[in-house]
Amino acid sequence: MSKNIPFNHSKLLVVVTSLPSLDAAKGLARALVEQNLAACAQLTEGIHSIYRWEGKICEEQEVLLSAKTIEAKWLEILAFIQSAHPYDLPEILAFSPEQHERQYGAWVESEVNSKS
């Protein structure tokens, strides 16, 4: 039997995924912000990933995308990234900071809830 975990709609989330190129990361980041799924997205180039895929050890240069959103947008942002991502099985992780600056959190919430 699973426990019901309380859901805080306005809780700040940082959603992370990796992409194969800066162009792919920019395109996804822009789409997330334009569709009000994220208030902002930051890109970090130069990520060197080593992983096992289909029985082989792979090494790739990637770009890390970090999008700021709220818990109420989790299912939407998850579905959007899954549908728009170039990888068959993209890394999509969400973290909720224990602490954050209150005004920043309010800004993120207002941006993803705006209709523009």
MILUM-221157 format. One record per atom (N, C-alpha, C, CB): chain; atom name; y, x, z. Coordinates in steps of 0.1 Angstrom, whole numbers, plus 5000, padded with zeros to 4 digits. Each point is the difference from the previous one (the first is absolute). Glycine has a CB too. Layout:
REM MILUM-221157
A/CA/Y/X/Z
...
This chain:
REM MILUM-221157
A/N/4988/5008/5000
A/CA/5012/4992/5000
A/C/5012/5009/5000
A/CB/4988/4981/5012
A/N/5022/5016/4979
A/CA/5012/5009/5000
A/C/5011/4994/5008
A/CB/4994/5007/4977
A/N/5014/5002/5028
A/CA/5011/4995/5008
A/C/5012/4997/4991
A/CB/4992/5014/5020
A/N/5016/4977/4984
A/CA/5012/4997/4993
A/C/5011/5009/5005
A/CB/4994/4976/4997
A/N/5011/5033/4994
A/CA/5010/5009/5003
A/C/5014/4993/4998
A/CB/4985/5020/4994
A/N/5024/4981/5015
A/CA/5013/4994/4998
A/C/5007/5005/4988
A/CB/5002/4997/5025
A/N/5004/4994/4968
A/CA/5007/5004/4987
A/C/5015/4999/5003
A/CB/4980/4992/4986
A/N/5027/5019/5012
A/CA/5014/5000/5002
A/C/5007/5001/4986
A/CB/4998/5011/5023
A/N/5006/4978/4971
A/CA/5005/5000/4986
A/C/5011/5010/4997
A/CB/4995/4976/5000
A/N/5013/5027/5010
A/CA/5012/5009/4998
A/C/4997/5015/5004
A/CB/5015/4981/5003
A/N/4972/5022/5001
A/CA/4997/5013/5004
A/C/5001/5010/4988
A/CB/4984/4991/5018
A/N/5022/5020/4984
A/CA/5002/5010/4989
A/C/4987/5006/4996
A/CB/5023/5005/5009
A/N/4975/4996/4978
A/CA/4988/5007/4995
A/C/5005/5011/4990
A/CB/4986/4979/5003
A/N/5006/5032/4997
A/CA/5002/5011/4991
A/C/4987/5000/4992
A/CB/5016/5014/5014
A/N/4985/4983/4973
A/CA/4988/4999/4991
A/C/5000/5012/4991
A/CB/5001/4975/5000
A/N/4988/5032/5000
A/CA/4998/5013/4993
A/C/4990/4999/4990
A/CB/5007/5012/5021
A/N/4996/4994/4967
A/CA/4990/5001/4989
A/C/5003/5013/4993
A/CB/4997/4975/4998
A/N/4993/5030/4995
A/CA/5002/5012/4992
A/C/4998/4997/4985
A/CB/4992/5015/5019
A/N/5016/4992/4973
A/CA/5000/4997/4986
A/C/4999/5013/4992
A/CB/5014/4979/5003
A/N/4981/5020/4984
A/CA/4997/5012/4992
A/C/5013/5008/4995
A/CB/4979/4989/4994
A/N/5032/5004/5006
A/CA/5012/5007/4994
A/C/5013/4994/5006
A/CB/4987/5004/4979
A/N/5024/5003/5019
A/CA/5013/4996/5005
A/C/5004/4987/4993
A/CB/5006/5024/5006
A/N/4991/4975/4981
A/CA/5004/4989/4992
A/C/4993/4987/5005
A/CB/5004/5015/4980
A/N/4983/4987/5022
A/CA/4992/4988/5006
A/C/5005/4996/5013
A/CB/4980/5008/4987
A/N/5024/5002/5022
A/CA/5005/4996/5013
A/C/5013/4994/4999
A/CB/4987/5019/5010
A/N/5022/4986/4982
A/CA/5013/4994/4998
A/C/4999/4985/4995
A/CB/5010/5023/4995
A/N/4981/4975/4996
A/CA/4999/4987/4994
A/C/4995/4990/5011
A/CB/4995/5010/4978
A/N/4995/4994/5030
A/CA/4995/4991/5010
A/C/5010/4998/5011
A/CB/4977/5008/4995
A/N/5030/5003/5009
A/CA/5010/4999/5011
A/C/5012/4990/4995
A/CB/4994/5024/5008
A/N/5010/4978/4980
A/CA/5011/4991/4995
A/C/4995/4985/5000
A/CB/5009/5019/4986
A/N/4979/4979/5009
A/CA/4995/4986/5000
A/C/4999/4994/5014
A/CB/4987/5006/4979
A/N/5008/5002/5031
A/CA/4999/4995/5013
A/C/5014/4996/5006
A/CB/4980/5015/5003
A/N/5030/4993/4994
A/CA/5013/4997/5005
A/C/5006/4988/4992
A/CB/5004/5024/5007
A/N/4995/4976/4980
A/CA/5005/4989/4992
A/C/4994/4987/5003
A/CB/5004/5016/4982
A/N/4983/4984/5022
A/CA/4994/4987/5004
A/C/5000/4997/5014
A/CB/4985/5004/4981
A/N/5024/5003/5027
A/CA/5002/4997/5014
A/C/4987/5002/5008
A/CB/5019/4984/4994
A/N/4972/5024/5002
A/CA/4988/5003/5008
A/C/5003/5011/5009
A/CB/4985/4992/4982
A/N/5024/5017/5015
A/CA/5004/5011/5008
A/C/5016/5001/5000
A/CB/4978/5012/4996
A/N/5027/4993/5015
A/CA/5015/5002/5001
A/C/5003/5013/4993
A/CB/5001/4987/5022
A/N/4990/5023/4980
A/CA/5002/5013/4993
A/C/4987/5006/4999
A/CB/5023/5003/5010
A/N/4976/5007/4981
A/CA/4988/5008/4998
A/C/5004/5015/4999
A/CB/4988/4980/4989
A/N/5005/5028/5017
A/CA/5003/5015/4999
A/C/4988/5006/4993
A/CB/5014/5000/5021
A/N/4989/5010/4971
A/CA/4990/5007/4992
A/C/5000/5015/5004
A/CB/5003/4984/4981
A/N/4985/5021/5021
A/CA/4998/5014/5004
A/C/4991/5007/4990
A/CB/5003/4995/5025
A/N/5002/5014/4967
A/CA/4993/5007/4990
A/C/4992/5012/5007
A/CB/5017/4993/4982
A/N/4973/5012/5010
A/CA/4994/5012/5004
A/C/4988/4998/5010
A/CB/5021/5011/4996
A/N/4974/4977/5005
A/CA/4988/4997/5008
A/C/4988/5006/4993
A/CB/5011/4979/5010
A/N/4981/5029/4996
A/CA/4988/5005/4995
A/C/4988/4993/5006
A/CB/5011/5022/4995
A/N/4982/4970/4998
A/CA/4989/4992/5005
A/C/4987/5005/4996
A/CB/5014/4980/5000
A/N/4977/5021/5010
A/CA/4986/5004/4997
A/C/4991/4989/5006
A/CB/5005/5025/5001
A/N/4986/4969/4990
A/CA/4992/4989/5004
A/C/4987/4999/4992
A/CB/5021/4988/5006
A/N/4970/5004/4999
A/CA/4987/4998/4993
A/C/5002/4987/4993
A/CB/4986/5014/5016
A/N/5011/4986/4970
A/CA/5000/4988/4993
A/C/4988/5000/4990
A/CB/5025/4998/5002
A/N/4967/4991/5000
A/CA/4988/4999/4992
A/C/4991/5012/5000
A/CB/5013/4984/4985
A/N/4985/5022/5027
A/CA/4992/5011/5002
A/C/5005/5014/4997
A/CB/4983/4984/4995
A/N/5030/5017/5000
A/CA/5006/5012/4997
A/C/5012/5003/5009
A/CB/4992/4998/4976
A/N/5010/5015/5027
A/CA/5012/5004/5007
A/C/5011/5001/4990
A/CB/4986/5013/5018
A/N/5025/4981/4985
A/CA/5012/5000/4991
A/C/5012/5006/5007
A/CB/4991/4979/4988
A/N/5018/5027/5004
A/CA/5012/5005/5005
A/C/5011/4995/4991
A/CB/4989/5020/5011
A/N/5022/4974/4994
A/CA/5010/4995/4992
A/C/5014/5002/5006
A/CB/4984/4983/4991
A/N/5026/5018/5001
A/CA/5014/5000/5005
A/C/5004/4985/5000
A/CB/5006/5024/4991
A/N/5000/4971/5020
A/CA/5004/4986/5000
A/C/5014/4999/5006
A/CB/4976/4993/5003
A/N/5029/4995/4996
A/CA/5013/4997/5006
A/C/4997/4989/5011
A/CB/5013/5005/4978
A/N/4993/4997/5034
A/CA/4998/4990/5010
A/C/5011/4990/5000
A/CB/4988/5018/5014
A/N/5009/4970/4986
A/CA/5010/4989/5001
A/C/4999/4994/5014
A/CB/4999/4995/4975
A/N/5013/5004/5032
A/CA/5001/4994/5013
A/C/5010/4988/4999
A/CB/4994/5022/5012
A/N/5001/4966/4990
A/CA/5009/4988/4998
A/C/5002/4993/5014
A/CB/4991/4997/4976
A/N/5021/5000/5027
A/CA/5004/4993/5012
A/C/5000/4985/4998
A/CB/5013/5020/5008
A/N/4980/4973/5000
A/CA/4999/4985/4999
A/C/4997/4994/5014
A/CB/4992/5002/4976
A/N/5004/4985/5024
A/CA/4997/4994/5013
A/C/4986/4994/4999
A/CB/5025/4995/5004
A/N/4969/5002/5007
A/CA/4986/4995/5001
A/C/4998/4987/4992
A/CB/4998/5011/5022
A/N/5012/4981/4977
A/CA/4999/4987/4993
A/C/4998/5003/4985
A/CB/5015/4989/5017
A/N/4989/5022/4978
A/CA/4998/5004/4985
A/C/4988/5007/4997
A/CB/5024/5001/4999
A/N/4967/5002/5012
A/CA/4989/5009/4998
A/C/4990/4995/4989
A/CB/5002/5006/5024
A/N/4994/4981/4976
A/CA/4991/4995/4990
A/C/5006/5001/4986
A/CB/4989/4985/5017
A/N/5023/5012/4982
A/CA/5007/5000/4987
A/C/5001/5014/4994
A/CB/5013/4980/5007
A/N/4992/5030/5002
A/CA/5001/5013/4995
A/C/4987/5007/4997
A/CB/5021/5002/5014
A/N/4969/4994/4994
A/CA/4986/5005/4997
A/C/4995/4995/4987
A/CB/4996/5000/5025
A/N/5005/4988/4972
A/CA/4996/4994/4987
A/C/5008/5006/4989
A/CB/4993/4979/5011
A/N/5020/5023/4990
A/CA/5008/5005/4990
A/C/4996/5015/4996
A/CB/5019/4984/5007
A/N/4979/5024/5004
A/CA/4997/5014/4998
A/C/4986/5000/4993
A/CB/5014/5008/5020
A/N/4977/4984/4985
A/CA/4986/5000/4994
A/C/5001/4997/4985
A/CB/4990/4993/5022
A/N/5018/4997/4974
A/CA/5001/4996/4986
A/C/5007/5010/4991
A/CB/4999/4976/5008
A/N/5011/5031/4998
A/CA/5009/5008/4992
A/C/4996/5015/5000
A/CB/5018/4984/5005
A/N/4973/5020/5004
A/CA/4996/5014/5002
A/C/4991/5005/4989
A/CB/5002/4997/5025
A/N/5000/5015/4970
A/CA/4992/5005/4990
A/C/4986/5005/5004
A/CB/5021/5007/4989
A/N/4977/4995/5024
A/CA/4986/5004/5005
A/C/4991/4988/5001
A/CB/5011/5019/5012
A/N/4976/4983/4986
A/CA/4990/4990/5002
A/C/4999/4996/5015
A/CB/4987/5009/4981
A/N/5015/5000/5028
A/CA/4999/4998/5014
A/C/5012/5007/5007
A/CB/4974/4997/4999
A/N/5038/4997/5001
A/CA/5011/5007/5006
A/C/5000/5000/5015
A/CB/5013/4993/4980
A/N/4992/5018/5025
A/CA/5002/5001/5015
A/C/5012/4991/5003
A/CB/4991/5024/5001
A/N/5007/4967/5008
A/CA/5011/4991/5004
A/C/4999/4999/5015
A/CB/5001/4987/4978
A/N/5007/5019/5029
A/CA/5000/5000/5015
A/C/5013/4995/5005
A/CB/4985/5020/5000
A/N/5014/4973/5011
A/CA/5012/4994/5007
A/C/5001/5005/5014
A/CB/5000/4980/4985
A/N/5011/5024/5019
A/CA/5002/5005/5014
A/C/5012/4992/5006
A/CB/4990/5023/4995
A/N/5009/4974/5017
A/CA/5011/4994/5007
A/C/5005/5009/5011
A/CB/4991/4977/4995
A/N/5022/5028/5004
A/CA/5005/5009/5010
A/C/5001/4993/5013
A/CB/5013/5013/4982
A/N/4984/4995/5029
A/CA/5002/4994/5013
A/C/5014/4998/5003
A/CB/4979/5011/5008
A/N/5029/4998/4988
A/CA/5015/5000/5002
A/C/5007/5002/4987
A/CB/4997/5008/5024
A/N/5014/4985/4975
A/CA/5009/5003/4989
A/C/5014/4995/5003
A/CB/4981/4997/4984
A/N/5029/5008/5009
A/CA/5014/4996/5003
A/C/5001/4985/4996
A/CB/5009/5024/4996
A/N/4997/4968/5014
A/CA/5000/4986/4998
A/C/5008/4995/4988
A/CB/4999/4999/5024
A/N/5012/5007/4973
A/CA/5008/4996/4988
A/C/4993/5003/4987
A/CB/5021/5004/5013
A/N/4972/5007/4987
A/CA/4992/5003/4988
A/C/4989/4990/4998
A/CB/5004/5024/5003
A/N/4989/4972/5007
A/CA/4990/4990/4999
A/C/5006/4986/4996
A/CB/4987/5012/5018
A/N/5024/4985/4987
A/CA/5007/4988/4995
A/C/5004/5000/4986
A/CB/5008/4997/5023
A/N/4996/5015/4972
A/CA/5004/5002/4986
A/C/4988/4998/4991
A/CB/5018/5016/5007
A/N/4970/4990/4997
A/CA/4988/4999/4992
A/C/4996/4985/4999
A/CB/4992/5023/5007
A/N/5008/4970/5004
A/CA/4997/4986/5000
A/C/5009/4992/4992
A/CB/4991/5003/5023
A/N/5022/4999/4977
A/CA/5009/4993/4992
A/C/4999/5003/4985
A/CB/5016/4999/5019
A/N/4981/5013/4978
A/CA/4998/5003/4986
A/C/4988/4994/4994
A/CB/5011/5021/5004
A/N/4977/4979/5003
A/CA/4988/4994/4994
A/C/5000/4985/5000
A/CB/4988/5021/5007
A/N/5021/4973/5002
A/CA/5001/4986/5000
A/C/5012/4994/4992
A/CB/4990/5001/5022
A/N/5017/5008/4971
A/CA/5011/4996/4992
A/C/4995/4994/4987
A/CB/5015/5017/5010
A/N/4993/4974/4984
A/CA/4995/4994/4987
A/C/5006/5007/4988
A/CB/4999/4978/5012
A/N/5008/5032/4990
A/CA/5006/5007/4988
A/C/4991/5009/4992
A/CB/5021/4999/5012
